[in-house]
């Protein structure tokens, strides 16, 4: 385990993994680069969360959507935030407002049925904290 609890394969160089689970789904990512992944079920969110945890641009992205899209947009931002901090190895000790996830091309985010899955893997770019 890394300093903040990030799992890694001991004594195996060049293979990185990350996992995430939520009610009804589990996601695992394996890469030659440091990687972060998160999956969440799309559900009604507490409207106070964006103000507390997201940048103003991210909050606007969520809250200006029509009512039907708000929950999906929230899940997109949240899973990207989680994937990023898992990639960095710092987890929830990192302030979610300290970085914006909307314009970063290193994310892949997809909707699969009632879930949103985000992966962060800037190929060839090491995380700030390594094992």
N, CA, C and O atoms as CSV, one atom per row, in Angstrom:
chain,resi,resn,atom,element,x,y,z
A,1,UNK,N,N,0.844,-1.192,0.000
A,1,UNK,CA,C,0.000,0.000,0.000
A,1,UNK,C,C,0.881,1.244,0.000
A,1,UNK,O,O,1.929,1.299,0.644
A,2,UNK,N,N,0.414,2.235,-0.747
A,2,UNK,CA,C,1.093,3.513,-0.753
A,2,UNK,C,C,0.822,4.270,0.537
A,2,UNK,O,O,0.094,3.795,1.408
A,3,UNK,N,N,1.411,5.446,0.651
A,3,UNK,CA,C,1.296,6.253,1.866
A,3,UNK,C,C,-0.157,6.539,2.253
A,3,UNK,O,O,-0.487,6.584,3.438
A,4,UNK,N,N,-1.027,6.733,1.250
A,4,UNK,CA,C,-2.422,7.052,1.519
A,4,UNK,C,C,-3.345,5.853,1.298
A,4,UNK,O,O,-4.561,6.023,1.209
A,5,UNK,N,N,-2.786,4.646,1.210
A,5,UNK,CA,C,-3.587,3.435,1.100
A,5,UNK,C,C,-3.819,2.933,-0.309
A,5,UNK,O,O,-4.578,1.983,-0.500
A,6,UNK,N,N,-3.178,3.550,-1.321
A,6,UNK,CA,C,-3.370,3.087,-2.695
A,6,UNK,C,C,-2.688,1.733,-2.860
A,6,UNK,O,O,-1.506,1.591,-2.545
A,7,UNK,N,N,-3.425,0.737,-3.353
A,7,UNK,CA,C,-2.823,-0.592,-3.535
A,7,UNK,C,C,-1.902,-0.631,-4.755
A,7,UNK,O,O,-2.123,0.082,-5.734
A,8,UNK,N,N,-0.892,-1.451,-4.688
A,8,UNK,CA,C,-0.022,-1.673,-5.843
A,8,UNK,C,C,0.555,-3.078,-5.753
A,8,UNK,O,O,0.529,-3.718,-4.702
A,9,UNK,N,N,1.068,-3.532,-6.870
A,9,UNK,CA,C,1.658,-4.866,-6.932
A,9,UNK,C,C,3.108,-4.782,-6.480
A,9,UNK,O,O,3.930,-4.149,-7.144
A,10,UNK,N,N,3.421,-5.401,-5.379
A,10,UNK,CA,C,4.789,-5.377,-4.855
A,10,UNK,C,C,5.695,-6.234,-5.740
A,10,UNK,O,O,5.306,-7.311,-6.193
A,11,UNK,N,N,6.881,-5.747,-5.970
A,11,UNK,CA,C,7.914,-6.471,-6.718
A,11,UNK,C,C,7.545,-6.760,-8.168
A,11,UNK,O,O,8.135,-7.649,-8.783
A,12,UNK,N,N,6.589,-6.036,-8.724
A,12,UNK,CA,C,6.247,-6.188,-10.138
A,12,UNK,C,C,6.258,-4.796,-10.760
A,12,UNK,O,O,5.365,-3.987,-10.508
A,13,UNK,N,N,7.263,-4.527,-11.565
A,13,UNK,CA,C,7.394,-3.209,-12.182
A,13,UNK,C,C,6.572,-3.122,-13.466
A,13,UNK,O,O,6.435,-4.104,-14.195
A,14,UNK,N,N,6.035,-1.949,-13.728
A,14,UNK,CA,C,5.387,-1.682,-15.000
A,14,UNK,C,C,3.959,-2.165,-15.140
A,14,UNK,O,O,3.407,-2.103,-16.239
A,15,UNK,N,N,3.341,-2.641,-14.079
A,15,UNK,CA,C,1.934,-3.019,-14.125
A,15,UNK,C,C,1.225,-2.295,-12.980
A,15,UNK,O,O,1.577,-2.448,-11.810
A,16,UNK,N,N,0.229,-1.514,-13.345
A,16,UNK,CA,C,-0.522,-0.741,-12.370
A,16,UNK,C,C,-1.989,-1.117,-12.462
A,16,UNK,O,O,-2.473,-1.498,-13.528
A,17,UNK,N,N,-2.697,-1.011,-11.346
A,17,UNK,CA,C,-4.117,-1.320,-11.355
A,17,UNK,C,C,-4.848,-0.415,-10.387
A,17,UNK,O,O,-4.249,0.234,-9.529
A,18,UNK,N,N,-6.152,-0.392,-10.548
A,18,UNK,CA,C,-7.015,0.338,-9.640
A,18,UNK,C,C,-8.391,-0.307,-9.729
A,18,UNK,O,O,-8.736,-0.911,-10.745
A,19,UNK,N,N,-9.171,-0.179,-8.667
A,19,UNK,CA,C,-10.513,-0.771,-8.683
A,19,UNK,C,C,-11.501,0.156,-7.998
A,19,UNK,O,O,-11.138,1.028,-7.209
A,20,UNK,N,N,-12.755,-0.066,-8.329
A,20,UNK,CA,C,-13.833,0.710,-7.746
A,20,UNK,C,C,-15.069,-0.164,-7.709
A,20,UNK,O,O,-15.259,-1.026,-8.567
A,21,UNK,N,N,-15.901,0.059,-6.719
A,21,UNK,CA,C,-17.172,-0.655,-6.706
A,21,UNK,C,C,-18.259,0.226,-6.122
A,21,UNK,O,O,-18.002,1.165,-5.370
A,22,UNK,N,N,-19.460,-0.108,-6.492
A,22,UNK,CA,C,-20.658,0.556,-6.006
A,22,UNK,C,C,-21.745,-0.508,-5.985
A,22,UNK,O,O,-21.531,-1.618,-6.473
A,23,UNK,N,N,-22.870,-0.197,-5.447
A,23,UNK,CA,C,-23.956,-1.174,-5.396
A,23,UNK,C,C,-24.295,-1.615,-6.817
A,23,UNK,O,O,-24.732,-0.804,-7.633
A,24,UNK,N,N,-24.095,-2.887,-7.112
A,24,UNK,CA,C,-24.451,-3.442,-8.409
A,24,UNK,C,C,-23.370,-3.454,-9.459
A,24,UNK,O,O,-23.614,-3.919,-10.572
A,25,UNK,N,N,-22.155,-2.950,-9.147
A,25,UNK,CA,C,-21.103,-2.926,-10.167
A,25,UNK,C,C,-19.714,-2.849,-9.538
A,25,UNK,O,O,-19.517,-2.255,-8.478
A,26,UNK,N,N,-18.767,-3.466,-10.224
A,26,UNK,CA,C,-17.353,-3.378,-9.861
A,26,UNK,C,C,-16.580,-3.095,-11.142
A,26,UNK,O,O,-16.904,-3.632,-12.201
A,27,UNK,N,N,-15.556,-2.248,-11.042
A,27,UNK,CA,C,-14.716,-1.926,-12.186
A,27,UNK,C,C,-13.257,-2.084,-11.785
A,27,UNK,O,O,-12.852,-1.685,-10.694
A,28,UNK,N,N,-12.476,-2.671,-12.684
A,28,UNK,CA,C,-11.039,-2.852,-12.459
A,28,UNK,C,C,-10.308,-2.369,-13.702
A,28,UNK,O,O,-10.717,-2.668,-14.824
A,29,UNK,N,N,-9.233,-1.627,-13.504
A,29,UNK,CA,C,-8.416,-1.140,-14.613
A,29,UNK,C,C,-6.982,-1.610,-14.401
A,29,UNK,O,O,-6.463,-1.564,-13.285
A,30,UNK,N,N,-6.345,-2.063,-15.480
A,30,UNK,CA,C,-4.950,-2.496,-15.450
A,30,UNK,C,C,-4.241,-1.774,-16.590
A,30,UNK,O,O,-4.776,-1.670,-17.693
A,31,UNK,N,N,-3.032,-1.275,-16.320
A,31,UNK,CA,C,-2.325,-0.489,-17.324
A,31,UNK,C,C,-0.817,-0.568,-17.117
A,31,UNK,O,O,-0.342,-0.976,-16.057
A,32,UNK,N,N,-0.085,-0.176,-18.132
A,32,UNK,CA,C,1.358,-0.036,-17.988
A,32,UNK,C,C,1.708,1.312,-17.359
A,32,UNK,O,O,2.867,1.569,-17.032
A,33,UNK,N,N,0.707,2.162,-17.195
A,33,UNK,CA,C,0.861,3.471,-16.564
A,33,UNK,C,C,0.027,3.529,-15.291
A,33,UNK,O,O,-0.915,2.754,-15.127
A,34,UNK,N,N,0.369,4.439,-14.399
A,34,UNK,CA,C,-0.442,4.653,-13.203
A,34,UNK,C,C,-1.847,5.033,-13.658
A,34,UNK,O,O,-2.011,5.819,-14.591
A,35,UNK,N,N,-2.863,4.469,-12.995
A,35,UNK,CA,C,-4.242,4.620,-13.457
A,35,UNK,C,C,-5.185,4.800,-12.271
A,35,UNK,O,O,-4.930,4.299,-11.176
A,36,UNK,N,N,-6.269,5.518,-12.507
A,36,UNK,CA,C,-7.322,5.665,-11.504
A,36,UNK,C,C,-8.665,5.388,-12.149
A,36,UNK,O,O,-8.875,5.726,-13.314
A,37,UNK,N,N,-9.575,4.779,-11.408
A,37,UNK,CA,C,-10.894,4.427,-11.943
A,37,UNK,C,C,-11.958,4.631,-10.870
A,37,UNK,O,O,-11.705,4.447,-9.680
A,38,UNK,N,N,-13.149,5.014,-11.313
A,38,UNK,CA,C,-14.277,5.091,-10.388
A,38,UNK,C,C,-15.556,4.787,-11.142
A,38,UNK,O,O,-15.707,5.156,-12.307
A,39,UNK,N,N,-16.464,4.120,-10.479
A,39,UNK,CA,C,-17.789,3.829,-11.018
A,39,UNK,C,C,-18.825,4.165,-9.960
A,39,UNK,O,O,-18.648,3.863,-8.780
A,40,UNK,N,N,-19.902,4.788,-10.394
A,40,UNK,CA,C,-20.989,5.153,-9.488
A,40,UNK,C,C,-22.319,4.930,-10.184
A,40,UNK,O,O,-22.438,5.094,-11.398
A,41,UNK,N,N,-23.301,4.559,-9.409
A,41,UNK,CA,C,-24.672,4.456,-9.914
A,41,UNK,C,C,-25.243,5.865,-9.983
A,41,UNK,O,O,-25.079,6.652,-9.051
A,42,UNK,N,N,-25.905,6.182,-11.074
A,42,UNK,CA,C,-26.527,7.493,-11.213
A,42,UNK,C,C,-27.737,7.550,-10.280
A,42,UNK,O,O,-28.641,6.716,-10.348
A,43,UNK,N,N,-27.725,8.548,-9.417
A,43,UNK,CA,C,-28.834,8.694,-8.461
A,43,UNK,C,C,-28.978,10.162,-8.089
A,43,UNK,O,O,-28.128,10.983,-8.433
A,44,UNK,N,N,-30.034,10.480,-7.399
A,44,UNK,CA,C,-30.274,11.845,-6.930
A,44,UNK,C,C,-29.134,12.254,-6.009
A,44,UNK,O,O,-28.762,11.494,-5.114
A,45,UNK,N,N,-28.586,13.422,-6.211
A,45,UNK,CA,C,-27.480,13.894,-5.378
A,45,UNK,C,C,-27.918,15.054,-4.496
A,45,UNK,O,O,-28.901,15.740,-4.778
A,46,UNK,N,N,-27.173,15.254,-3.437
A,46,UNK,CA,C,-27.394,16.369,-2.519
A,46,UNK,C,C,-26.890,17.628,-3.222
A,46,UNK,O,O,-25.707,17.713,-3.552
A,47,UNK,N,N,-27.751,18.589,-3.453
A,47,UNK,CA,C,-27.380,19.784,-4.222
A,47,UNK,C,C,-26.358,20.667,-3.513
A,47,UNK,O,O,-25.852,21.616,-4.114
A,48,UNK,N,N,-26.044,20.384,-2.262
A,48,UNK,CA,C,-24.995,21.137,-1.553
A,48,UNK,C,C,-23.597,20.632,-1.886
A,48,UNK,O,O,-22.615,21.336,-1.656
A,49,UNK,N,N,-23.497,19.420,-2.426
A,49,UNK,CA,C,-22.183,18.826,-2.698
A,49,UNK,C,C,-21.386,19.615,-3.736
A,49,UNK,O,O,-20.208,19.878,-3.493
A,50,UNK,N,N,-21.954,20.008,-4.875
A,50,UNK,CA,C,-21.136,20.750,-5.840
A,50,UNK,C,C,-20.489,22.002,-5.255
A,50,UNK,O,O,-19.320,22.280,-5.522
A,51,UNK,N,N,-21.234,22.747,-4.469
A,51,UNK,CA,C,-20.681,23.970,-3.874
A,51,UNK,C,C,-19.515,23.664,-2.927
A,51,UNK,O,O,-18.551,24.427,-2.857
A,52,UNK,N,N,-19.607,22.563,-2.211
A,52,UNK,CA,C,-18.566,22.211,-1.229
A,52,UNK,C,C,-17.337,21.558,-1.864
A,52,UNK,O,O,-16.221,21.753,-1.382
A,53,UNK,N,N,-17.527,20.783,-2.945
A,53,UNK,CA,C,-16.444,19.939,-3.439
A,53,UNK,C,C,-15.982,20.215,-4.863
A,53,UNK,O,O,-14.940,19.700,-5.269
A,54,UNK,N,N,-16.719,21.010,-5.636
A,54,UNK,CA,C,-16.375,21.195,-7.039
A,54,UNK,C,C,-15.968,22.631,-7.322
A,54,UNK,O,O,-16.295,23.543,-6.562
A,55,UNK,N,N,-15.250,22.823,-8.425
A,55,UNK,CA,C,-14.896,24.175,-8.849
A,55,UNK,C,C,-16.170,24.885,-9.314
A,55,UNK,O,O,-17.176,24.230,-9.586
A,56,UNK,N,N,-16.134,26.216,-9.408
A,56,UNK,CA,C,-17.317,26.936,-9.899
A,56,UNK,C,C,-17.757,26.469,-11.300
A,56,UNK,O,O,-18.954,26.381,-11.577
A,57,UNK,N,N,-16.796,26.172,-12.171
A,57,UNK,CA,C,-17.131,25.713,-13.522
A,57,UNK,C,C,-17.826,24.347,-13.490
A,57,UNK,O,O,-18.792,24.120,-14.219
A,58,UNK,N,N,-17.336,23.450,-12.651
A,58,UNK,CA,C,-17.954,22.125,-12.526
A,58,UNK,C,C,-19.365,22.230,-11.961
A,58,UNK,O,O,-20.281,21.557,-12.435
A,59,UNK,N,N,-19.537,23.073,-10.950
A,59,UNK,CA,C,-20.865,23.272,-10.363
A,59,UNK,C,C,-21.835,23.829,-11.403
A,59,UNK,O,O,-22.981,23.389,-11.494
A,60,UNK,N,N,-21.369,24.791,-12.177
A,60,UNK,CA,C,-22.217,25.386,-13.214
A,60,UNK,C,C,-22.603,24.326,-14.249
A,60,UNK,O,O,-23.760,24.263,-14.666
A,61,UNK,N,N,-21.654,23.504,-14.662
A,61,UNK,CA,C,-21.904,22.421,-15.620
A,61,UNK,C,C,-23.052,21.519,-15.138
A,61,UNK,O,O,-23.909,21.118,-15.926
A,62,UNK,N,N,-23.056,21.213,-13.860
A,62,UNK,CA,C,-24.081,20.339,-13.291
A,62,UNK,C,C,-25.412,21.069,-13.142
A,62,UNK,O,O,-26.446,20.605,-13.622
A,63,UNK,N,N,-25.370,22.213,-12.473
A,63,UNK,CA,C,-26.600,22.879,-12.056
A,63,UNK,C,C,-27.336,23.603,-13.177
A,63,UNK,O,O,-28.508,23.943,-13.014
A,64,UNK,N,N,-26.679,23.848,-14.313
A,64,UNK,CA,C,-27.367,24.490,-15.435
A,64,UNK,C,C,-28.005,23.475,-16.377
A,64,UNK,O,O,-28.694,23.858,-17.322
A,65,UNK,N,N,-27.787,22.210,-16.133
A,65,UNK,CA,C,-28.417,21.174,-16.958
A,65,UNK,C,C,-29.888,21.052,-16.606
A,65,UNK,O,O,-30.313,21.431,-15.515
A,66,UNK,N,N,-30.667,20.511,-17.555
A,66,UNK,CA,C,-32.070,20.275,-17.230
A,66,UNK,C,C,-32.144,19.210,-16.137
A,66,UNK,O,O,-31.184,18.479,-15.892
A,67,UNK,N,N,-33.288,19.142,-15.499
A,67,UNK,CA,C,-33.452,18.272,-14.326
A,67,UNK,C,C,-33.073,16.818,-14.613
A,67,UNK,O,O,-32.499,16.153,-13.750
A,68,UNK,N,N,-33.380,16.323,-15.787
A,68,UNK,CA,C,-33.097,14.936,-16.144
A,68,UNK,C,C,-31.588,14.675,-16.213
A,68,UNK,O,O,-31.126,13.614,-15.794
A,69,UNK,N,N,-30.819,15.634,-16.738
A,69,UNK,CA,C,-29.376,15.438,-16.929
A,69,UNK,C,C,-28.528,15.760,-15.703
A,69,UNK,O,O,-27.365,15.361,-15.651
A,70,UNK,N,N,-29.064,16.459,-14.727
A,70,UNK,CA,C,-28.259,16.873,-13.567
A,70,UNK,C,C,-27.600,15.703,-12.843
A,70,UNK,O,O,-26.415,15.768,-12.515
A,71,UNK,N,N,-28.350,14.642,-12.593
A,71,UNK,CA,C,-27.788,13.504,-11.858
A,71,UNK,C,C,-26.679,12.827,-12.645
A,71,UNK,O,O,-25.671,12.417,-12.070
A,72,UNK,N,N,-26.855,12.707,-13.953
A,72,UNK,CA,C,-25.789,12.114,-14.775
A,72,UNK,C,C,-24.556,13.016,-14.802
A,72,UNK,O,O,-23.433,12.529,-14.675
A,73,UNK,N,N,-24.750,14.298,-14.962
A,73,UNK,CA,C,-23.602,15.217,-14.969
A,73,UNK,C,C,-22.879,15.209,-13.618
A,73,UNK,O,O,-21.649,15.233,-13.563
A,74,UNK,N,N,-23.648,15.174,-12.545
A,74,UNK,CA,C,-23.013,15.074,-11.229
A,74,UNK,C,C,-22.152,13.819,-11.164
A,74,UNK,O,O,-21.008,13.875,-10.714
A,75,UNK,N,N,-22.691,12.688,-11.611
A,75,UNK,CA,C,-21.943,11.426,-11.576
A,75,UNK,C,C,-20.695,11.491,-12.446
A,75,UNK,O,O,-19.662,10.926,-12.089
A,76,UNK,N,N,-20.778,12.171,-13.576
A,76,UNK,CA,C,-19.607,12.324,-14.453
A,76,UNK,C,C,-18.492,13.090,-13.729
A,76,UNK,O,O,-17.333,12.675,-13.752
A,77,UNK,N,N,-18.846,14.198,-13.094
A,77,UNK,CA,C,-17.834,15.001,-12.384
A,77,UNK,C,C,-17.300,14.221,-11.179
A,77,UNK,O,O,-16.089,14.156,-10.972
A,78,UNK,N,N,-18.190,13.635,-10.393
A,78,UNK,CA,C,-17.764,12.913,-9.197
A,78,UNK,C,C,-16.817,11.758,-9.544
A,78,UNK,O,O,-15.780,11.598,-8.901
A,79,UNK,N,N,-17.163,10.958,-10.549
A,79,UNK,CA,C,-16.304,9.818,-10.890
A,79,UNK,C,C,-14.963,10.284,-11.433
A,79,UNK,O,O,-13.946,9.630,-11.200
A,80,UNK,N,N,-14.941,11.380,-12.140
A,80,UNK,CA,C,-13.661,11.920,-12.612
A,80,UNK,C,C,-12.803,12.402,-11.434
A,80,UNK,O,O,-11.596,12.163,-11.395
A,81,UNK,N,N,-13.432,13.073,-10.490
A,81,UNK,CA,C,-12.698,13.518,-9.300
A,81,UNK,C,C,-12.092,12.318,-8.568
A,81,UNK,O,O,-10.913,12.317,-8.213
A,82,UNK,N,N,-12.926,11.301,-8.353
A,82,UNK,CA,C,-12.459,10.095,-7.646
A,82,UNK,C,C,-11.339,9.397,-8.431
A,82,UNK,O,O,-10.329,9.003,-7.848
A,83,UNK,N,N,-11.511,9.244,-9.736
A,83,UNK,CA,C,-10.486,8.585,-10.543
A,83,UNK,C,C,-9.166,9.347,-10.468
A,83,UNK,O,O,-8.100,8.738,-10.393
A,84,UNK,N,N,-9.235,10.674,-10.488
A,84,UNK,CA,C,-8.013,11.485,-10.432
A,84,UNK,C,C,-7.278,11.314,-9.102
A,84,UNK,O,O,-6.067,11.095,-9.082
A,85,UNK,N,N,-8.020,11.414,-7.985
A,85,UNK,CA,C,-7.336,11.314,-6.693
A,85,UNK,C,C,-6.840,9.892,-6.440
A,85,UNK,O,O,-5.859,9.696,-5.721
A,86,UNK,N,N,-7.506,8.905,-7.023
A,86,UNK,CA,C,-7.014,7.527,-6.911
A,86,UNK,C,C,-5.748,7.362,-7.747
A,86,UNK,O,O,-4.815,6.676,-7.328
A,87,UNK,N,N,-5.706,7.984,-8.923
A,87,UNK,CA,C,-4.498,7.974,-9.752
A,87,UNK,C,C,-3.334,8.628,-9.005
A,87,UNK,O,O,-2.220,8.104,-9.004
A,88,UNK,N,N,-3.595,9.769,-8.374
A,88,UNK,CA,C,-2.526,10.511,-7.696
A,88,UNK,C,C,-1.993,9.772,-6.479
A,88,UNK,O,O,-0.877,10.024,-6.024
A,89,UNK,N,N,-2.810,8.847,-5.954
A,89,UNK,CA,C,-2.403,8.118,-4.759
A,89,UNK,C,C,-2.750,8.829,-3.472
A,89,UNK,O,O,-2.497,8.297,-2.392
A,90,UNK,N,N,-3.327,10.023,-3.555
A,90,UNK,CA,C,-3.640,10.801,-2.357
A,90,UNK,C,C,-5.068,10.616,-1.869
A,90,UNK,O,O,-5.399,11.018,-0.754
A,91,UNK,N,N,-5.908,10.017,-2.686
A,91,UNK,CA,C,-7.272,9.740,-2.263
A,91,UNK,C,C,-8.001,10.975,-1.773
A,91,UNK,O,O,-7.765,12.083,-2.256
A,92,UNK,N,N,-8.882,10.777,-0.818
A,92,UNK,CA,C,-9.729,11.861,-0.327
A,92,UNK,C,C,-8.982,12.884,0.520
A,92,UNK,O,O,-9.585,13.849,0.991
A,93,UNK,N,N,-7.679,12.690,0.722
A,93,UNK,CA,C,-6.906,13.720,1.423
A,93,UNK,C,C,-6.669,14.932,0.515
A,93,UNK,O,O,-6.280,15.996,0.995
A,94,UNK,N,N,-6.899,14.776,-0.780
A,94,UNK,CA,C,-6.731,15.877,-1.727
A,94,UNK,C,C,-8.032,16.663,-1.834
A,94,UNK,O,O,-9.105,16.076,-1.967
A,95,UNK,N,N,-7.941,17.976,-1.778
A,95,UNK,CA,C,-9.100,18.849,-1.884
A,95,UNK,C,C,-9.690,18.768,-3.295
A,95,UNK,O,O,-9.012,19.095,-4.269
A,96,UNK,N,N,-10.933,18.340,-3.407
A,96,UNK,CA,C,-11.587,18.195,-4.712
A,96,UNK,C,C,-11.722,19.522,-5.455
A,96,UNK,O,O,-11.827,19.531,-6.682
A,97,UNK,N,N,-11.720,20.641,-4.734
A,97,UNK,CA,C,-11.834,21.948,-5.390
A,97,UNK,C,C,-10.515,22.420,-5.971
A,97,UNK,O,O,-10.478,23.425,-6.681
A,98,UNK,N,N,-9.433,21.714,-5.684
A,98,UNK,CA,C,-8.108,22.160,-6.132
A,98,UNK,C,C,-7.803,21.805,-7.588
A,98,UNK,O,O,-6.745,22.174,-8.098
A,99,UNK,N,N,-8.701,21.103,-8.261
A,99,UNK,CA,C,-8.467,20.737,-9.663
A,99,UNK,C,C,-9.796,20.624,-10.399
A,99,UNK,O,O,-10.820,20.276,-9.811
A,100,UNK,N,N,-9.763,20.923,-11.692
A,100,UNK,CA,C,-10.952,20.896,-12.536
A,100,UNK,C,C,-10.859,19.693,-13.475
A,100,UNK,O,O,-9.807,19.446,-14.065
A,101,UNK,N,N,-11.948,18.950,-13.613
A,101,UNK,CA,C,-11.926,17.729,-14.426
A,101,UNK,C,C,-12.672,17.862,-15.754
A,101,UNK,O,O,-12.756,16.888,-16.502
A,102,UNK,N,N,-13.203,19.017,-16.060
A,102,UNK,CA,C,-14.037,19.148,-17.250
A,102,UNK,C,C,-13.256,19.180,-18.559
A,102,UNK,O,O,-13.739,18.659,-19.564
A,103,UNK,N,N,-12.093,19.760,-18.578
A,103,UNK,CA,C,-11.365,19.942,-19.838
A,103,UNK,C,C,-10.089,19.119,-19.936
A,103,UNK,O,O,-9.221,19.418,-20.756
A,104,UNK,N,N,-9.969,18.115,-19.132
A,104,UNK,CA,C,-8.756,17.301,-19.121
A,104,UNK,C,C,-8.920,16.130,-20.092
A,104,UNK,O,O,-9.792,15.286,-19.884
A,105,UNK,N,N,-8.107,16.061,-21.139
A,105,UNK,CA,C,-8.269,15.001,-22.147
A,105,UNK,C,C,-7.803,13.613,-21.689
A,105,UNK,O,O,-7.962,12.641,-22.428
A,106,UNK,N,N,-7.241,13.506,-20.502
A,106,UNK,CA,C,-6.760,12.207,-20.017
A,106,UNK,C,C,-7.854,11.367,-19.366
A,106,UNK,O,O,-7.590,10.262,-18.891
A,107,UNK,N,N,-9.076,11.884,-19.342
A,107,UNK,CA,C,-10.204,11.129,-18.802
A,107,UNK,C,C,-10.957,10.413,-19.916
A,107,UNK,O,O,-11.097,10.924,-21.028
A,108,UNK,N,N,-11.430,9.234,-19.593
A,108,UNK,CA,C,-12.416,8.547,-20.416
A,108,UNK,C,C,-13.612,8.325,-19.499
A,108,UNK,O,O,-13.478,7.731,-18.429
A,109,UNK,N,N,-14.771,8.798,-19.916
A,109,UNK,CA,C,-15.985,8.662,-19.105
A,109,UNK,C,C,-17.094,8.118,-19.982
A,109,UNK,O,O,-17.352,8.630,-21.071
A,110,UNK,N,N,-17.742,7.079,-19.497
A,110,UNK,CA,C,-18.839,6.462,-20.244
A,110,UNK,C,C,-20.017,6.189,-19.319
A,110,UNK,O,O,-19.861,5.977,-18.117
A,111,UNK,N,N,-21.193,6.202,-19.921
A,111,UNK,CA,C,-22.405,5.801,-19.210
A,111,UNK,C,C,-22.717,4.381,-19.652
A,111,UNK,O,O,-22.796,4.100,-20.848
A,112,UNK,N,N,-22.894,3.491,-18.693
A,112,UNK,CA,C,-23.243,2.102,-18.960
A,112,UNK,C,C,-24.507,1.806,-18.161
A,112,UNK,O,O,-24.468,1.652,-16.940
A,113,UNK,N,N,-25.613,1.732,-18.865
A,113,UNK,CA,C,-26.922,1.551,-18.232
A,113,UNK,C,C,-27.139,2.647,-17.197
A,113,UNK,O,O,-27.204,3.820,-17.566
A,114,UNK,N,N,-27.254,2.309,-15.915
A,114,UNK,CA,C,-27.513,3.321,-14.890
A,114,UNK,C,C,-26.244,3.687,-14.103
A,114,UNK,O,O,-26.326,4.157,-12.968
A,115,UNK,N,N,-25.081,3.468,-14.714
A,115,UNK,CA,C,-23.800,3.753,-14.066
A,115,UNK,C,C,-22.972,4.709,-14.915
A,115,UNK,O,O,-23.126,4.770,-16.135
A,116,UNK,N,N,-22.091,5.456,-14.249
A,116,UNK,CA,C,-21.087,6.256,-14.937
A,116,UNK,C,C,-19.732,5.733,-14.489
A,116,UNK,O,O,-19.490,5.543,-13.297
A,117,UNK,N,N,-18.856,5.505,-15.452
A,117,UNK,CA,C,-17.508,4.987,-15.214
A,117,UNK,C,C,-16.511,5.984,-15.763
A,117,UNK,O,O,-16.623,6.407,-16.913
A,118,UNK,N,N,-15.524,6.367,-14.944
A,118,UNK,CA,C,-14.460,7.260,-15.395
A,118,UNK,C,C,-13.107,6.633,-15.111
A,118,UNK,O,O,-12.882,6.034,-14.059
A,119,UNK,N,N,-12.212,6.788,-16.081
A,119,UNK,CA,C,-10.832,6.312,-15.965
A,119,UNK,C,C,-9.919,7.498,-16.207
A,119,UNK,O,O,-10.137,8.285,-17.128
A,120,UNK,N,N,-8.887,7.624,-15.368
A,120,UNK,CA,C,-7.875,8.661,-15.567
A,120,UNK,C,C,-6.544,7.976,-15.765
A,120,UNK,O,O,-6.067,7.256,-14.888
A,121,UNK,N,N,-5.942,8.204,-16.930
A,121,UNK,CA,C,-4.660,7.576,-17.239
A,121,UNK,C,C,-3.908,8.430,-18.257
A,121,UNK,O,O,-3.992,8.182,-19.460
A,122,UNK,N,N,-3.176,9.430,-17.779
A,122,UNK,CA,C,-2.359,10.212,-18.703
A,122,UNK,C,C,-1.124,9.403,-19.077
A,122,UNK,O,O,-0.146,9.393,-18.329
A,123,UNK,N,N,-1.152,8.729,-20.211
A,123,UNK,CA,C,-0.106,7.774,-20.586
A,123,UNK,C,C,1.285,8.373,-20.476
A,123,UNK,O,O,1.579,9.451,-20.992
A,124,UNK,N,N,2.114,7.632,-19.787
A,124,UNK,CA,C,3.502,8.005,-19.606
A,124,UNK,C,C,3.739,9.062,-18.555
A,124,UNK,O,O,4.874,9.500,-18.366
A,125,UNK,N,N,2.695,9.480,-17.867
A,125,UNK,CA,C,2.828,10.547,-16.877
A,125,UNK,C,C,2.681,9.952,-15.476
A,125,UNK,O,O,1.596,9.493,-15.119
A,126,UNK,N,N,3.733,9.953,-14.690
A,126,UNK,CA,C,3.644,9.359,-13.356
A,126,UNK,C,C,2.829,10.222,-12.399
A,126,UNK,O,O,2.774,11.444,-12.534
A,127,UNK,N,N,2.209,9.572,-11.446
A,127,UNK,CA,C,1.495,10.290,-10.389
A,127,UNK,C,C,2.530,10.957,-9.490
A,127,UNK,O,O,3.703,10.583,-9.497
A,128,UNK,N,N,2.091,11.940,-8.720
A,128,UNK,CA,C,3.006,12.649,-7.826
A,128,UNK,C,C,3.565,11.743,-6.745
A,128,UNK,O,O,4.718,11.890,-6.340
A,129,UNK,N,N,2.756,10.813,-6.280
A,129,UNK,CA,C,3.234,9.899,-5.254
A,129,UNK,C,C,3.214,8.497,-5.814
A,129,UNK,O,O,2.163,8.001,-6.221
A,130,UNK,N,N,4.329,7.874,-5.836
A,130,UNK,CA,C,4.446,6.511,-6.343
A,130,UNK,C,C,4.734,5.586,-5.190
A,130,UNK,O,O,5.096,6.020,-4.096
A,131,UNK,N,N,4.566,4.274,-5.455
A,131,UNK,CA,C,4.796,3.300,-4.418
A,131,UNK,C,C,6.208,3.305,-3.922
A,131,UNK,O,O,6.553,2.524,-3.034
